């Protein structure tokens, strides 16, 4: 079973941060880890996993709000 990761920690934000701050953090991480940036490299799989984690965290926060 996968360990639970606090979605706020994944995005590097606090639960008290505004929706806009959280969205900005999500977008920044999405640009940084987007798998297309690593299409020709060895890090593509790692980037894909990180992107899934980022997307999941953002979706979870949206559901909680």
CHARMM-style PDB file with segment names, atoms N, HN, CA, C and O in Angstrom:
ATOM      1  N   UNK     1       0.839  -1.196   0.000  1.00  0.00      PROA
ATOM      2  CA  UNK     1       0.000   0.000   0.000  1.00  0.00      PROA
ATOM      3  C   UNK     1       0.880   1.255   0.000  1.00  0.00      PROA
ATOM      4  O   UNK     1       1.856   1.339   0.746  1.00  0.00      PROA
ATOM      5  N   UNK     2       0.531   2.206  -0.826  1.00  0.00      PROA
ATOM      6  HN  UNK     2      -0.262   2.138  -1.432  1.00  0.00      PROA
ATOM      7  CA  UNK     2       1.308   3.441  -0.908  1.00  0.00      PROA
ATOM      8  C   UNK     2       1.105   4.270   0.352  1.00  0.00      PROA
ATOM      9  O   UNK     2       0.021   4.297   0.936  1.00  0.00      PROA
ATOM     10  N   UNK     3       2.169   4.938   0.749  1.00  0.00      PROA
ATOM     11  HN  UNK     3       3.049   4.916   0.275  1.00  0.00      PROA
ATOM     12  CA  UNK     3       2.066   5.776   1.934  1.00  0.00      PROA
ATOM     13  C   UNK     3       1.317   7.052   1.597  1.00  0.00      PROA
ATOM     14  O   UNK     3       1.394   7.557   0.476  1.00  0.00      PROA
ATOM     15  N   UNK     4       0.587   7.570   2.584  1.00  0.00      PROA
ATOM     16  HN  UNK     4       0.524   7.160   3.494  1.00  0.00      PROA
ATOM     17  CA  UNK     4      -0.164   8.807   2.384  1.00  0.00      PROA
ATOM     18  C   UNK     4       0.789   9.995   2.392  1.00  0.00      PROA
ATOM     19  O   UNK     4       1.660  10.108   3.254  1.00  0.00      PROA
ATOM     20  N   UNK     5       0.607  10.862   1.432  1.00  0.00      PROA
ATOM     21  HN  UNK     5      -0.101  10.770   0.732  1.00  0.00      PROA
ATOM     22  CA  UNK     5       1.398  12.085   1.383  1.00  0.00      PROA
ATOM     23  C   UNK     5       0.442  13.259   1.500  1.00  0.00      PROA
ATOM     24  O   UNK     5      -0.541  13.350   0.766  1.00  0.00      PROA
ATOM     25  N   UNK     6       0.741  14.151   2.427  1.00  0.00      PROA
ATOM     26  HN  UNK     6       1.540  14.077   3.024  1.00  0.00      PROA
ATOM     27  CA  UNK     6      -0.076  15.344   2.621  1.00  0.00      PROA
ATOM     28  C   UNK     6      -0.059  16.152   1.323  1.00  0.00      PROA
ATOM     29  O   UNK     6       1.009  16.555   0.865  1.00  0.00      PROA
ATOM     30  N   UNK     7      -1.227  16.393   0.725  1.00  0.00      PROA
ATOM     31  HN  UNK     7      -2.095  16.065   1.098  1.00  0.00      PROA
ATOM     32  CA  UNK     7      -1.245  17.111  -0.555  1.00  0.00      PROA
ATOM     33  C   UNK     7      -0.675  18.529  -0.455  1.00  0.00      PROA
ATOM     34  O   UNK     7      -0.116  19.047  -1.421  1.00  0.00      PROA
ATOM     35  N   UNK     8      -0.819  19.145   0.704  1.00  0.00      PROA
ATOM     36  HN  UNK     8      -1.273  18.724   1.489  1.00  0.00      PROA
ATOM     37  CA  UNK     8      -0.266  20.486   0.874  1.00  0.00      PROA
ATOM     38  C   UNK     8       1.262  20.445   0.857  1.00  0.00      PROA
ATOM     39  O   UNK     8       1.906  21.334   0.299  1.00  0.00      PROA
ATOM     40  N   UNK     9       1.833  19.416   1.466  1.00  0.00      PROA
ATOM     41  HN  UNK     9       1.310  18.694   1.918  1.00  0.00      PROA
ATOM     42  CA  UNK     9       3.293  19.272   1.471  1.00  0.00      PROA
ATOM     43  C   UNK     9       3.807  18.957   0.067  1.00  0.00      PROA
ATOM     44  O   UNK     9       4.859  19.449  -0.341  1.00  0.00      PROA
ATOM     45  N   UNK    10       3.060  18.136  -0.666  1.00  0.00      PROA
ATOM     46  HN  UNK    10       2.205  17.736  -0.334  1.00  0.00      PROA
ATOM     47  CA  UNK    10       3.462  17.791  -2.038  1.00  0.00      PROA
ATOM     48  C   UNK    10       3.593  19.060  -2.881  1.00  0.00      PROA
ATOM     49  O   UNK    10       4.524  19.198  -3.675  1.00  0.00      PROA
ATOM     50  N   UNK    11       2.651  19.979  -2.697  1.00  0.00      PROA
ATOM     51  HN  UNK    11       1.895  19.867  -2.052  1.00  0.00      PROA
ATOM     52  CA  UNK    11       2.669  21.214  -3.481  1.00  0.00      PROA
ATOM     53  C   UNK    11       3.502  22.312  -2.830  1.00  0.00      PROA
ATOM     54  O   UNK    11       3.735  23.360  -3.434  1.00  0.00      PROA
ATOM     55  N   UNK    12       3.951  22.074  -1.602  1.00  0.00      PROA
ATOM     56  HN  UNK    12       3.762  21.223  -1.112  1.00  0.00      PROA
ATOM     57  CA  UNK    12       4.776  23.064  -0.918  1.00  0.00      PROA
ATOM     58  C   UNK    12       3.995  24.281  -0.458  1.00  0.00      PROA
ATOM     59  O   UNK    12       4.515  25.397  -0.449  1.00  0.00      PROA
ATOM     60  N   UNK    13       2.736  24.061  -0.073  1.00  0.00      PROA
ATOM     61  HN  UNK    13       2.313  23.155  -0.080  1.00  0.00      PROA
ATOM     62  CA  UNK    13       1.883  25.155   0.392  1.00  0.00      PROA
ATOM     63  C   UNK    13       1.308  24.817   1.766  1.00  0.00      PROA
ATOM     64  O   UNK    13       1.494  23.710   2.273  1.00  0.00      PROA
ATOM     65  N   UNK    14       0.616  25.775   2.356  1.00  0.00      PROA
ATOM     66  HN  UNK    14       0.465  26.674   1.944  1.00  0.00      PROA
ATOM     67  CA  UNK    14      -0.027  25.585   3.649  1.00  0.00      PROA
ATOM     68  C   UNK    14      -1.543  25.520   3.474  1.00  0.00      PROA
ATOM     69  O   UNK    14      -2.084  26.107   2.537  1.00  0.00      PROA
ATOM     70  N   UNK    15      -2.225  24.814   4.366  1.00  0.00      PROA
ATOM     71  HN  UNK    15      -1.785  24.338   5.127  1.00  0.00      PROA
ATOM     72  CA  UNK    15      -3.696  24.753   4.277  1.00  0.00      PROA
ATOM     73  C   UNK    15      -4.360  26.131   4.363  1.00  0.00      PROA
ATOM     74  O   UNK    15      -5.487  26.307   3.898  1.00  0.00      PROA
ATOM     75  N   UNK    16      -3.674  27.093   4.949  1.00  0.00      PROA
ATOM     76  HN  UNK    16      -2.759  26.950   5.327  1.00  0.00      PROA
ATOM     77  CA  UNK    16      -4.243  28.434   5.080  1.00  0.00      PROA
ATOM     78  C   UNK    16      -3.978  29.308   3.860  1.00  0.00      PROA
ATOM     79  O   UNK    16      -4.487  30.426   3.787  1.00  0.00      PROA
ATOM     80  N   UNK    17      -3.198  28.825   2.906  1.00  0.00      PROA
ATOM     81  HN  UNK    17      -2.784  27.917   2.965  1.00  0.00      PROA
ATOM     82  CA  UNK    17      -2.911  29.602   1.699  1.00  0.00      PROA
ATOM     83  C   UNK    17      -4.171  29.755   0.847  1.00  0.00      PROA
ATOM     84  O   UNK    17      -5.073  28.918   0.892  1.00  0.00      PROA
ATOM     85  N   UNK    18      -4.214  30.824   0.080  1.00  0.00      PROA
ATOM     86  HN  UNK    18      -3.481  31.504   0.044  1.00  0.00      PROA
ATOM     87  CA  UNK    18      -5.371  31.076  -0.783  1.00  0.00      PROA
ATOM     88  C   UNK    18      -5.411  30.066  -1.936  1.00  0.00      PROA
ATOM     89  O   UNK    18      -4.411  29.429  -2.266  1.00  0.00      PROA
ATOM     90  N   UNK    19      -6.591  29.945  -2.529  1.00  0.00      PROA
ATOM     91  HN  UNK    19      -7.404  30.463  -2.261  1.00  0.00      PROA
ATOM     92  CA  UNK    19      -6.749  29.063  -3.691  1.00  0.00      PROA
ATOM     93  C   UNK    19      -5.786  29.486  -4.800  1.00  0.00      PROA
ATOM     94  O   UNK    19      -5.204  28.645  -5.485  1.00  0.00      PROA
ATOM     95  N   UNK    20      -5.627  30.789  -4.967  1.00  0.00      PROA
ATOM     96  HN  UNK    20      -6.100  31.473  -4.411  1.00  0.00      PROA
ATOM     97  CA  UNK    20      -4.745  31.301  -6.021  1.00  0.00      PROA
ATOM     98  C   UNK    20      -3.290  30.914  -5.762  1.00  0.00      PROA
ATOM     99  O   UNK    20      -2.574  30.542  -6.691  1.00  0.00      PROA
ATOM    100  N   UNK    21      -2.850  31.000  -4.511  1.00  0.00      PROA
ATOM    101  HN  UNK    21      -3.431  31.303  -3.756  1.00  0.00      PROA
ATOM    102  CA  UNK    21      -1.482  30.617  -4.147  1.00  0.00      PROA
ATOM    103  C   UNK    21      -1.263  29.136  -4.419  1.00  0.00      PROA
ATOM    104  O   UNK    21      -0.216  28.738  -4.928  1.00  0.00      PROA
ATOM    105  N   UNK    22      -2.251  28.327  -4.079  1.00  0.00      PROA
ATOM    106  HN  UNK    22      -3.103  28.650  -3.665  1.00  0.00      PROA
ATOM    107  CA  UNK    22      -2.150  26.881  -4.302  1.00  0.00      PROA
ATOM    108  C   UNK    22      -2.113  26.577  -5.794  1.00  0.00      PROA
ATOM    109  O   UNK    22      -1.335  25.735  -6.242  1.00  0.00      PROA
ATOM    110  N   UNK    23      -2.951  27.262  -6.558  1.00  0.00      PROA
ATOM    111  HN  UNK    23      -3.583  27.946  -6.194  1.00  0.00      PROA
ATOM    112  CA  UNK    23      -2.969  27.050  -8.012  1.00  0.00      PROA
ATOM    113  C   UNK    23      -1.635  27.446  -8.624  1.00  0.00      PROA
ATOM    114  O   UNK    23      -1.115  26.750  -9.496  1.00  0.00      PROA
ATOM    115  N   UNK    24      -1.078  28.570  -8.166  1.00  0.00      PROA
ATOM    116  HN  UNK    24      -1.500  29.136  -7.458  1.00  0.00      PROA
ATOM    117  CA  UNK    24       0.224  29.015  -8.676  1.00  0.00      PROA
ATOM    118  C   UNK    24       1.313  27.992  -8.375  1.00  0.00      PROA
ATOM    119  O   UNK    24       2.154  27.706  -9.227  1.00  0.00      PROA
ATOM    120  N   UNK    25       1.298  27.440  -7.157  1.00  0.00      PROA
ATOM    121  HN  UNK    25       0.615  27.673  -6.464  1.00  0.00      PROA
ATOM    122  CA  UNK    25       2.290  26.431  -6.770  1.00  0.00      PROA
ATOM    123  C   UNK    25       2.140  25.188  -7.644  1.00  0.00      PROA
ATOM    124  O   UNK    25       3.131  24.613  -8.094  1.00  0.00      PROA
ATOM    125  N   UNK    26       0.893  24.780  -7.880  1.00  0.00      PROA
ATOM    126  HN  UNK    26       0.088  25.247  -7.514  1.00  0.00      PROA
ATOM    127  CA  UNK    26       0.623  23.624  -8.733  1.00  0.00      PROA
ATOM    128  C   UNK    26       1.167  23.859 -10.148  1.00  0.00      PROA
ATOM    129  O   UNK    26       1.846  22.999 -10.708  1.00  0.00      PROA
ATOM    130  N   UNK    27       0.868  25.008 -10.708  1.00  0.00      PROA
ATOM    131  HN  UNK    27       0.316  25.706 -10.253  1.00  0.00      PROA
ATOM    132  CA  UNK    27       1.315  25.316 -12.079  1.00  0.00      PROA
ATOM    133  C   UNK    27       2.837  25.344 -12.182  1.00  0.00      PROA
ATOM    134  O   UNK    27       3.414  24.856 -13.154  1.00  0.00      PROA
ATOM    135  N   UNK    28       3.470  25.915 -11.181  1.00  0.00      PROA
ATOM    136  HN  UNK    28       3.002  26.311 -10.391  1.00  0.00      PROA
ATOM    137  CA  UNK    28       4.937  25.989 -11.177  1.00  0.00      PROA
ATOM    138  C   UNK    28       5.546  24.582 -11.170  1.00  0.00      PROA
ATOM    139  O   UNK    28       6.473  24.297 -11.927  1.00  0.00      PROA
ATOM    140  N   UNK    29       5.016  23.709 -10.310  1.00  0.00      PROA
ATOM    141  HN  UNK    29       4.263  23.941  -9.695  1.00  0.00      PROA
ATOM    142  CA  UNK    29       5.518  22.331 -10.241  1.00  0.00      PROA
ATOM    143  C   UNK    29       5.189  21.563 -11.521  1.00  0.00      PROA
ATOM    144  O   UNK    29       5.999  20.767 -11.994  1.00  0.00      PROA
ATOM    145  N   UNK    30       4.007  21.801 -12.076  1.00  0.00      PROA
ATOM    146  HN  UNK    30       3.348  22.448 -11.691  1.00  0.00      PROA
ATOM    147  CA  UNK    30       3.609  21.115 -13.314  1.00  0.00      PROA
ATOM    148  C   UNK    30       4.552  21.484 -14.457  1.00  0.00      PROA
ATOM    149  O   UNK    30       4.934  20.628 -15.254  1.00  0.00      PROA
ATOM    150  N   UNK    31       4.926  22.760 -14.534  1.00  0.00      PROA
ATOM    151  HN  UNK    31       4.616  23.456 -13.886  1.00  0.00      PROA
ATOM    152  CA  UNK    31       5.886  23.172 -15.577  1.00  0.00      PROA
ATOM    153  C   UNK    31       7.247  22.522 -15.342  1.00  0.00      PROA
ATOM    154  O   UNK    31       7.902  22.070 -16.281  1.00  0.00      PROA
ATOM    155  N   UNK    32       7.656  22.484 -14.091  1.00  0.00      PROA
ATOM    156  HN  UNK    32       7.124  22.851 -13.329  1.00  0.00      PROA
ATOM    157  CA  UNK    32       8.980  21.944 -13.762  1.00  0.00      PROA
ATOM    158  C   UNK    32       9.087  20.451 -14.052  1.00  0.00      PROA
ATOM    159  O   UNK    32      10.113  19.987 -14.548  1.00  0.00      PROA
ATOM    160  N   UNK    33       8.037  19.702 -13.747  1.00  0.00      PROA
ATOM    161  HN  UNK    33       7.203  20.080 -13.344  1.00  0.00      PROA
ATOM    162  CA  UNK    33       8.108  18.238 -13.851  1.00  0.00      PROA
ATOM    163  C   UNK    33       7.344  17.644 -15.028  1.00  0.00      PROA
ATOM    164  O   UNK    33       7.207  16.423 -15.114  1.00  0.00      PROA
ATOM    165  N   UNK    34       6.849  18.472 -15.929  1.00  0.00      PROA
ATOM    166  HN  UNK    34       6.960  19.463 -15.859  1.00  0.00      PROA
ATOM    167  CA  UNK    34       6.062  17.911 -17.034  1.00  0.00      PROA
ATOM    168  C   UNK    34       6.915  16.912 -17.819  1.00  0.00      PROA
ATOM    169  O   UNK    34       8.031  17.234 -18.229  1.00  0.00      PROA
ATOM    170  N   UNK    35       6.388  15.697 -18.028  1.00  0.00      PROA
ATOM    171  HN  UNK    35       5.482  15.435 -17.695  1.00  0.00      PROA
ATOM    172  CA  UNK    35       7.163  14.637 -18.709  1.00  0.00      PROA
ATOM    173  C   UNK    35       7.651  15.008 -20.103  1.00  0.00      PROA
ATOM    174  O   UNK    35       8.668  14.478 -20.552  1.00  0.00      PROA
ATOM    175  N   UNK    36       6.964  15.891 -20.790  1.00  0.00      PROA
ATOM    176  HN  UNK    36       6.139  16.321 -20.425  1.00  0.00      PROA
ATOM    177  CA  UNK    36       7.403  16.288 -22.129  1.00  0.00      PROA
ATOM    178  C   UNK    36       8.778  16.960 -22.101  1.00  0.00      PROA
ATOM    179  O   UNK    36       9.520  16.905 -23.081  1.00  0.00      PROA
ATOM    180  N   UNK    37       9.111  17.589 -20.982  1.00  0.00      PROA
ATOM    181  HN  UNK    37       8.509  17.634 -20.185  1.00  0.00      PROA
ATOM    182  CA  UNK    37      10.433  18.215 -20.860  1.00  0.00      PROA
ATOM    183  C   UNK    37      11.541  17.168 -20.821  1.00  0.00      PROA
ATOM    184  O   UNK    37      12.699  17.460 -21.122  1.00  0.00      PROA
ATOM    185  N   UNK    38      11.171  15.944 -20.448  1.00  0.00      PROA
ATOM    186  HN  UNK    38      10.230  15.707 -20.204  1.00  0.00      PROA
ATOM    187  CA  UNK    38      12.158  14.871 -20.276  1.00  0.00      PROA
ATOM    188  C   UNK    38      11.947  13.740 -21.280  1.00  0.00      PROA
ATOM    189  O   UNK    38      12.384  12.612 -21.053  1.00  0.00      PROA
ATOM    190  N   UNK    39      11.280  14.044 -22.383  1.00  0.00      PROA
ATOM    191  HN  UNK    39      10.925  14.960 -22.567  1.00  0.00      PROA
ATOM    192  CA  UNK    39      10.904  13.017 -23.359  1.00  0.00      PROA
ATOM    193  C   UNK    39      12.089  12.189 -23.848  1.00  0.00      PROA
ATOM    194  O   UNK    39      11.952  10.987 -24.071  1.00  0.00      PROA
ATOM    195  N   UNK    40      13.236  12.814 -24.014  1.00  0.00      PROA
ATOM    196  HN  UNK    40      13.348  13.791 -23.833  1.00  0.00      PROA
ATOM    197  CA  UNK    40      14.392  12.105 -24.550  1.00  0.00      PROA
ATOM    198  C   UNK    40      15.369  11.661 -23.466  1.00  0.00      PROA
ATOM    199  O   UNK    40      16.421  11.103 -23.775  1.00  0.00      PROA
ATOM    200  N   UNK    41      15.039  11.896 -22.225  1.00  0.00      PROA
ATOM    201  HN  UNK    41      14.184  12.349 -21.974  1.00  0.00      PROA
ATOM    202  CA  UNK    41      15.987  11.607 -21.152  1.00  0.00      PROA
ATOM    203  C   UNK    41      15.621  10.411 -20.306  1.00  0.00      PROA
ATOM    204  O   UNK    41      14.555   9.813 -20.451  1.00  0.00      PROA
ATOM    205  N   UNK    42      16.537  10.085 -19.420  1.00  0.00      PROA
ATOM    206  HN  UNK    42      17.403  10.571 -19.302  1.00  0.00      PROA
ATOM    207  CA  UNK    42      16.340   8.958 -18.512  1.00  0.00      PROA
ATOM    208  C   UNK    42      15.363   9.287 -17.390  1.00  0.00      PROA
ATOM    209  O   UNK    42      14.902   8.390 -16.685  1.00  0.00      PROA
ATOM    210  N   UNK    43      15.051  10.549 -17.226  1.00  0.00      PROA
ATOM    211  HN  UNK    43      15.425  11.278 -17.799  1.00  0.00      PROA
ATOM    212  CA  UNK    43      14.205  10.972 -16.116  1.00  0.00      PROA
ATOM    213  C   UNK    43      12.721  11.010 -16.459  1.00  0.00      PROA
ATOM    214  O   UNK    43      11.910  11.435 -15.637  1.00  0.00      PROA
ATOM    215  N   UNK    44      12.353  10.572 -17.666  1.00  0.00      PROA
ATOM    216  HN  UNK    44      13.012  10.227 -18.335  1.00  0.00      PROA
ATOM    217  CA  UNK    44      10.957  10.664 -18.083  1.00  0.00      PROA
ATOM    218  C   UNK    44      10.024   9.915 -17.137  1.00  0.00      PROA
ATOM    219  O   UNK    44       8.985  10.450 -16.751  1.00  0.00      PROA
ATOM    220  N   UNK    45      10.376   8.689 -16.757  1.00  0.00      PROA
ATOM    221  HN  UNK    45      11.221   8.255 -17.071  1.00  0.00      PROA
ATOM    222  CA  UNK    45       9.508   7.914 -15.862  1.00  0.00      PROA
ATOM    223  C   UNK    45       9.379   8.587 -14.503  1.00  0.00      PROA
ATOM    224  O   UNK    45       8.289   8.634 -13.933  1.00  0.00      PROA
ATOM    225  N   UNK    46      10.473   9.101 -13.989  1.00  0.00      PROA
ATOM    226  HN  UNK    46      11.358   9.062 -14.452  1.00  0.00      PROA
ATOM    227  CA  UNK    46      10.449   9.799 -12.707  1.00  0.00      PROA
ATOM    228  C   UNK    46       9.571  11.051 -12.802  1.00  0.00      PROA
ATOM    229  O   UNK    46       8.801  11.346 -11.888  1.00  0.00      PROA
ATOM    230  N   UNK    47       9.691  11.775 -13.901  1.00  0.00      PROA
ATOM    231  HN  UNK    47      10.316  11.535 -14.644  1.00  0.00      PROA
ATOM    232  CA  UNK    47       8.877  12.970 -14.112  1.00  0.00      PROA
ATOM    233  C   UNK    47       7.395  12.609 -14.200  1.00  0.00      PROA
ATOM    234  O   UNK    47       6.546  13.333 -13.681  1.00  0.00      PROA
ATOM    235  N   UNK    48       7.088  11.497 -14.852  1.00  0.00      PROA
ATOM    236  HN  UNK    48       7.778  10.909 -15.273  1.00  0.00      PROA
ATOM    237  CA  UNK    48       5.694  11.050 -14.949  1.00  0.00      PROA
ATOM    238  C   UNK    48       5.126  10.726 -13.576  1.00  0.00      PROA
ATOM    239  O   UNK    48       3.990  11.088 -13.269  1.00  0.00      PROA
ATOM    240  N   UNK    49       5.913  10.044 -12.749  1.00  0.00      PROA
ATOM    241  HN  UNK    49       6.835   9.750 -12.999  1.00  0.00      PROA
ATOM    242  CA  UNK    49       5.472   9.717 -11.390  1.00  0.00      PROA
ATOM    243  C   UNK    49       5.266  10.982 -10.563  1.00  0.00      PROA
ATOM    244  O   UNK    49       4.279  11.103  -9.837  1.00  0.00      PROA
ATOM    245  N   UNK    50       6.190  11.911 -10.674  1.00  0.00      PROA
ATOM    246  HN  UNK    50       6.992  11.813 -11.263  1.00  0.00      PROA
ATOM    247  CA  UNK    50       6.084  13.170  -9.927  1.00  0.00      PROA
ATOM    248  C   UNK    50       4.860  13.948 -10.400  1.00  0.00      PROA
ATOM    249  O   UNK    50       4.156  14.548  -9.588  1.00  0.00      PROA
ATOM    250  N   UNK    51       4.607  13.941 -11.688  1.00  0.00      PROA
ATOM    251  HN  UNK    51       5.179  13.453 -12.347  1.00  0.00      PROA
ATOM    252  CA  UNK    51       3.455  14.656 -12.230  1.00  0.00      PROA
ATOM    253  C   UNK    51       2.148  14.046 -11.717  1.00  0.00      PROA
ATOM    254  O   UNK    51       1.207  14.773 -11.398  1.00  0.00      PROA
ATOM    255  N   UNK    52       2.090  12.719 -11.636  1.00  0.00      PROA
ATOM    256  HN  UNK    52       2.854  12.129 -11.894  1.00  0.00      PROA
ATOM    257  CA  UNK    52       0.901  12.055 -11.084  1.00  0.00      PROA
ATOM    258  C   UNK    52       0.682  12.474  -9.634  1.00  0.00      PROA
ATOM    259  O   UNK    52      -0.444  12.737  -9.214  1.00  0.00      PROA
ATOM    260  N   UNK    53       1.769  12.531  -8.881  1.00  0.00      PROA
ATOM    261  HN  UNK    53       2.685  12.317  -9.222  1.00  0.00      PROA
ATOM    262  CA  UNK    53       1.702  12.923  -7.479  1.00  0.00      PROA
ATOM    263  C   UNK    53       1.200  14.372  -7.349  1.00  0.00      PROA
ATOM    264  O   UNK    53       0.360  14.669  -6.499  1.00  0.00      PROA
ATOM    265  N   UNK    54       1.717  15.255  -8.187  1.00  0.00      PROA
ATOM    266  HN  UNK    54       2.399  15.013  -8.877  1.00  0.00      PROA
ATOM    267  CA  UNK    54       1.321  16.664  -8.161  1.00  0.00      PROA
ATOM    268  C   UNK    54      -0.151  16.808  -8.533  1.00  0.00      PROA
ATOM    269  O   UNK    54      -0.896  17.523  -7.862  1.00  0.00      PROA
ATOM    270  N   UNK    55      -0.569  16.132  -9.597  1.00  0.00      PROA
ATOM    271  HN  UNK    55       0.036  15.551 -10.141  1.00  0.00      PROA
ATOM    272  CA  UNK    55      -1.970  16.201 -10.035  1.00  0.00      PROA
ATOM    273  C   UNK    55      -2.906  15.659  -8.962  1.00  0.00      PROA
ATOM    274  O   UNK    55      -3.947  16.254  -8.684  1.00  0.00      PROA
ATOM    275  N   UNK    56      -2.541  14.550  -8.371  1.00  0.00      PROA
ATOM    276  HN  UNK    56      -1.696  14.067  -8.598  1.00  0.00      PROA
ATOM    277  CA  UNK    56      -3.356  13.939  -7.327  1.00  0.00      PROA
ATOM    278  C   UNK    56      -3.489  14.865  -6.124  1.00  0.00      PROA
ATOM    279  O   UNK    56      -4.578  15.015  -5.570  1.00  0.00      PROA
ATOM    280  N   UNK    57      -2.397  15.477  -5.724  1.00  0.00      PROA
ATOM    281  HN  UNK    57      -1.513  15.355  -6.174  1.00  0.00      PROA
ATOM    282  CA  UNK    57      -2.412  16.387  -4.580  1.00  0.00      PROA
ATOM    283  C   UNK    57      -3.321  17.581  -4.865  1.00  0.00      PROA
ATOM    284  O   UNK    57      -4.118  17.980  -4.016  1.00  0.00      PROA
ATOM    285  N   UNK    58      -3.197  18.141  -6.052  1.00  0.00      PROA
ATOM    286  HN  UNK    58      -2.550  17.817  -6.742  1.00  0.00      PROA
ATOM    287  CA  UNK    58      -4.016  19.311  -6.402  1.00  0.00      PROA
ATOM    288  C   UNK    58      -5.494  18.939  -6.428  1.00  0.00      PROA
ATOM    289  O   UNK    58      -6.330  19.691  -5.927  1.00  0.00      PROA
ATOM    290  N   UNK    59      -5.826  17.783  -7.008  1.00  0.00      PROA
ATOM    291  HN  UNK    59      -5.148  17.172  -7.415  1.00  0.00      PROA
ATOM    292  CA  UNK    59      -7.214  17.330  -7.056  1.00  0.00      PROA
ATOM    293  C   UNK    59      -7.764  17.107  -5.655  1.00  0.00      PROA
ATOM    294  O   UNK    59      -8.906  17.468  -5.371  1.00  0.00      PROA
ATOM    295  N   UNK    60      -6.966  16.521  -4.784  1.00  0.00      PROA
ATOM    296  HN  UNK    60      -6.038  16.229  -5.014  1.00  0.00      PROA
ATOM    297  CA  UNK    60      -7.392  16.262  -3.414  1.00  0.00      PROA
ATOM    298  C   UNK    60      -7.693  17.569  -2.674  1.00  0.00      PROA
ATOM    299  O   UNK    60      -8.687  17.667  -1.954  1.00  0.00      PROA
ATOM    300  N   UNK    61      -6.833  18.561  -2.856  1.00  0.00      PROA
ATOM    301  HN  UNK    61      -6.025  18.481  -3.440  1.00  0.00      PROA
ATOM    302  CA  UNK    61      -7.057  19.854  -2.220  1.00  0.00      PROA
ATOM    303  C   UNK    61      -8.336  20.489  -2.753  1.00  0.00      PROA
ATOM    304  O   UNK    61      -9.113  21.062  -1.989  1.00  0.00      PROA
ATOM    305  N   UNK    62      -8.554  20.388  -4.062  1.00  0.00      PROA
ATOM    306  HN  UNK    62      -7.922  19.923  -4.682  1.00  0.00      PROA
ATOM    307  CA  UNK    62      -9.783  20.957  -4.645  1.00  0.00      PROA
ATOM    308  C   UNK    62     -11.028  20.310  -4.056  1.00  0.00      PROA
ATOM    309  O   UNK    62     -12.018  20.995  -3.797  1.00  0.00      PROA
ATOM    310  N   UNK    63     -10.991  19.009  -3.844  1.00  0.00      PROA
ATOM    311  HN  UNK    63     -10.187  18.453  -4.054  1.00  0.00      PROA
ATOM    312  CA  UNK    63     -12.140  18.294  -3.270  1.00  0.00      PROA
ATOM    313  C   UNK    63     -12.371  18.731  -1.820  1.00  0.00      PROA
ATOM    314  O   UNK    63     -13.515  18.847  -1.382  1.00  0.00      PROA
ATOM    315  N   UNK    64     -11.293  18.970  -1.082  1.00  0.00      PROA
ATOM    316  HN  UNK    64     -10.363  18.875  -1.438  1.00  0.00      PROA
ATOM    317  CA  UNK    64     -11.412  19.346   0.324  1.00  0.00      PROA
ATOM    318  C   UNK    64     -11.980  20.756   0.488  1.00  0.00      PROA
ATOM    319  O   UNK    64     -12.604  21.068   1.502  1.00  0.00      PROA
ATOM    320  N   UNK    65     -11.762  21.588  -0.499  1.00  0.00      PROA
ATOM    321  HN  UNK    65     -11.255  21.334  -1.323  1.00  0.00      PROA
ATOM    322  CA  UNK    65     -12.213  22.985  -0.398  1.00  0.00      PROA
ATOM    323  C   UNK    65     -13.599  23.069  -0.926  1.00  0.00      PROA
ATOM    324  OT1 UNK    65     -14.189  24.150  -0.942  1.00  0.00      PROA
TER     325      UNK     65
END
